[in-house]
Amino acid sequence: KSLSDRLAARGSVVPLGLVSNNWGGTKLEMWAPATVFDECGVSPPPQPLGGPMWNAMILPYAAGPMALSGFVWYQGEADTATTATAALYRCTFRKMIGA
């Protein structure tokens, strides 16, 4: 059964849609707001500060008339090349999801 079939069986009338919002080859730094790096102790923060993908491709769906209530995120291979970058990714990914 599809997700929409399962939701309908429960009596849900919430619209369900998919938005493909991606850019291949980018690291988490491009997608996370600047506050994430402060919270994870990254100093100086990566440039460009404030994650241009966050500002352009995520933030518009976080508030206002286009607000979404759930996301599926697939990304991370480029951010886990070493043990140190994998540990940083663990912090920055969680903070970005909570932003």
Secondary structure, 3 states (H helix, E strand, C coil): CCHHHHHHHCCCCCCCCCCCCCCCCCCHHHHCCHHHHHHCCCCCCCCCCCCHHHHHHHHHHCCHHHCCCCCCCCCCHHHCCCHHHHHHHHHHHHHHHHC
